[in-house]
Amino acid sequence: TQDIIRGEIGFGGLLMSDDLSMHALSGPMRARTESVIAAGCDVALHCNGYMSEMRAAAEGVPALSGPAQERFARACAITRTVQSFDRAEALAMLEEVLREGTLSAQSPESV
């Protein structure tokens, strides 16, 4: 994961695992969590809400620090930035794409 996503692709953002409770990985929850962190994920996602699994998952992850903490802070900052949304403009763009198969030339700010 890390070699491909960070190395070859050059992605520098926060990497989050898929939901560990979906059983795509086998083994105890702590081992699953340790595996995704070792593979290069910054955050291990656990969604089902079973407290015993949440505790086991938490035991398998280190506290965020260094580059992972910086990536987390950047991701949080992005989600806090409120951007205006023009519903009518978005619907017009959607209709154009559905009708024409593409958008006409627009400035980057309007897309």
C-alpha positions as CSV (number, residue, x, y, z in Angstrom):
1,T,0.0,0.0,0.0
2,Q,2.6,2.5,1.1
3,D,5.0,1.8,-1.7
4,I,2.3,2.1,-4.4
5,I,0.1,4.8,-3.1
6,R,2.7,7.1,-1.5
7,G,5.7,6.1,-3.7
8,E,4.5,5.3,-7.2
9,I,1.3,7.4,-7.2
10,G,2.7,10.1,-5.0
11,F,-0.4,10.5,-2.8
12,G,0.4,12.7,0.2
13,G,-2.9,12.8,2.0
14,L,-4.4,10.9,4.8
15,L,-4.8,7.1,4.1
16,M,-7.7,5.4,5.9
17,S,-8.4,1.7,5.8
18,D,-11.7,0.2,4.8
19,D,-14.0,-0.9,7.6
20,L,-12.1,-3.6,9.5
21,S,-15.4,-5.1,10.8
22,M,-16.4,-6.1,7.3
23,H,-14.1,-9.1,7.5
24,A,-12.1,-8.4,4.3
25,L,-9.1,-9.2,6.5
26,S,-8.9,-12.3,8.7
27,G,-7.7,-12.7,12.3
28,P,-8.4,-10.9,15.5
29,M,-9.3,-7.3,15.3
30,R,-6.1,-6.1,16.9
31,A,-4.1,-8.0,14.2
32,R,-6.2,-6.5,11.4
33,T,-5.6,-3.1,12.8
34,E,-1.9,-3.6,13.1
35,S,-1.8,-5.0,9.5
36,V,-3.4,-1.9,7.9
37,I,-1.1,0.4,9.9
38,A,1.9,-1.6,8.9
39,A,0.7,-1.5,5.3
40,G,0.9,2.3,5.4
41,C,-2.6,3.5,6.5
42,D,-2.7,6.4,8.9
43,V,-6.1,5.6,10.3
44,A,-7.8,2.2,10.8
45,L,-11.6,2.5,10.3
46,H,-13.9,0.4,12.5
47,C,-17.6,0.9,12.1
48,N,-19.8,-1.7,13.7
49,G,-19.8,-0.2,17.2
50,Y,-19.1,-3.4,19.1
51,M,-17.2,-2.1,22.1
52,S,-15.0,-5.2,22.5
53,E,-13.8,-4.9,18.9
54,M,-13.3,-1.1,19.2
55,R,-11.1,-1.7,22.2
56,A,-9.1,-4.4,20.4
57,A,-8.7,-2.1,17.3
58,A,-7.6,0.8,19.5
59,E,-4.9,-1.4,21.1
60,G,-3.5,-2.1,17.6
61,V,-2.9,1.5,16.6
62,P,-0.2,3.9,17.8
63,A,-1.1,7.5,18.6
64,L,-0.9,9.8,15.6
65,S,2.4,11.5,15.3
66,G,4.8,12.9,12.8
67,P,3.8,12.9,9.2
68,A,0.6,10.9,9.9
69,Q,-0.5,13.6,12.4
70,E,0.2,16.3,9.8
71,R,-1.8,14.5,7.2
72,F,-4.7,14.1,9.7
73,A,-4.6,17.9,10.5
74,R,-4.7,18.8,6.8
75,A,-7.6,16.4,6.2
76,C,-9.5,18.0,9.1
77,A,-8.8,21.5,7.9
78,I,-10.2,20.6,4.4
79,T,-13.4,19.3,6.0
80,R,-13.9,22.5,8.0
81,T,-13.6,24.7,5.0
82,V,-17.1,25.7,3.9
83,Q,-17.5,26.3,0.2
84,S,-20.5,28.0,-1.3
85,F,-22.8,25.7,-3.3
86,D,-25.1,27.0,-6.0
87,R,-27.7,24.3,-6.5
88,A,-29.1,25.8,-9.7
89,E,-25.6,26.0,-11.2
90,A,-24.9,22.4,-10.3
91,L,-28.1,21.2,-11.8
92,A,-27.5,23.1,-15.0
93,M,-24.0,21.6,-15.2
94,L,-25.5,18.1,-14.6
95,E,-28.1,18.6,-17.3
96,E,-25.4,19.8,-19.7
97,V,-23.2,16.7,-19.1
98,L,-26.2,14.4,-19.5
99,R,-27.3,16.2,-22.7
100,E,-23.8,16.9,-24.3
101,G,-21.7,14.3,-22.7
102,T,-19.2,17.0,-21.5
103,L,-19.1,20.4,-19.8
104,S,-18.4,23.5,-21.9
105,A,-15.1,25.3,-21.1
106,Q,-15.3,26.9,-17.6
107,S,-13.0,28.5,-15.2
108,P,-11.6,26.2,-12.5
109,E,-13.4,28.3,-9.8
110,S,-16.8,27.3,-11.3
111,V,-16.2,23.6,-11.4
